[in-house]
């Protein structure tokens, strides 16, 4: 969570008044020190906010990089599985073709021996 400096309306009005007096060259040494302290507080606040935002962005980028690496690993595994499935299907088709050829050869042998085609039973 970003931590911001909280200013009251009075403090904000005082800051604006000091800036206006500074622009006109009317600041006393005490007012200069007060304005400088307020500017330093604003700078520190900005650095804090930016630091927190930068860290949050780094954390998000790291999380996304991890997620990307995980998804890449899954994609590689899915590709491997898909390729293996394709090889399995090709093997099954080749086996089916061999069995079909053997069945035809056996049916031809039966026809030659018996003189009629083999009638499959139902």
HUWOGI-V401465 format. One record per backbone hydrogen bond with DSSP energy under -0.5 kcal/mol. CO is the residue of the C=O (numbers start at 1). NH is the residue of the N-H. If there is no record, write none. Layout:
co=(CO & CO)
nh=(NH & NH)
//
This chain:
co=(2 & 5 & 8 & 9 & 10 & 11 & 12 & 13 & 14 & 15 & 16 & 17 & 18 & 19 & 20 & 21 & 22 & 28 & 29 & 30 & 31 & 32 & 33 & 34 & 35 & 36 & 37 & 38 & 39 & 40 & 41 & 42 & 43 & 44 & 45 & 46 & 47 & 48 & 49 & 50 & 51 & 52 & 53 & 54 & 55 & 56 & 57 & 58 & 59 & 60 & 61 & 62 & 63 & 64 & 65 & 66 & 67 & 68 & 69 & 70 & 71 & 72 & 73 & 74 & 75 & 76 & 77 & 78 & 79 & 80 & 81 & 82 & 83 & 84 & 85 & 86 & 87 & 88 & 89 & 90 & 91 & 92 & 93 & 94 & 95 & 96 & 97 & 98 & 99 & 100 & 101 & 102 & 103 & 104 & 105 & 106 & 107 & 108 & 109 & 110 & 111 & 118)
nh=(4 & 7 & 12 & 13 & 14 & 15 & 16 & 17 & 18 & 19 & 20 & 21 & 22 & 23 & 24 & 26 & 25 & 32 & 33 & 34 & 35 & 36 & 37 & 38 & 39 & 40 & 41 & 42 & 43 & 44 & 45 & 46 & 47 & 48 & 49 & 50 & 51 & 52 & 53 & 54 & 55 & 56 & 57 & 58 & 59 & 60 & 61 & 62 & 63 & 64 & 65 & 66 & 67 & 68 & 69 & 70 & 71 & 72 & 73 & 74 & 75 & 76 & 77 & 78 & 79 & 80 & 81 & 82 & 83 & 84 & 85 & 86 & 87 & 88 & 89 & 90 & 91 & 92 & 93 & 94 & 95 & 96 & 97 & 98 & 99 & 100 & 101 & 102 & 103 & 104 & 105 & 106 & 107 & 108 & 109 & 110 & 111 & 112 & 113 & 114 & 115 & 120)
//
